[in-house]
């Protein structure tokens, strides 16, 4: 999957969070724990569920899923950690987005 497609998936997740009633935030987990526990090409969807539980997600017609986790960044702000899961149930890519300004 190209960076452009990953960016589109992340944008779709972000737009979905803005539409209509406020969506619940993703599960809150420390950034260090996420970065060490999730390995693209190795970590499975079942392992994510076992380690962190269910979180906010978007499922695409292609079979890919984007899951959102949040990491506390102080001052009531959160960094976002997006996990792209392939149709076989394995983490394909991850992306971290720094928290916005206070």
WOSULRA-V390627 format. One record per helix or strand. SS is the DSSP state (2 for helix, 1 for strand). FROM is the first residue (numbers start at 0). TO is the last residue. If there is no record, write none. Layout:
ss from to
SS FROM TO
SS FROM TO
//
This chain:
ss from to
2 2 17
1 26 27
2 30 36
1 43 43
2 44 51
1 55 58
1 64 73
1 76 84
1 89 96
//
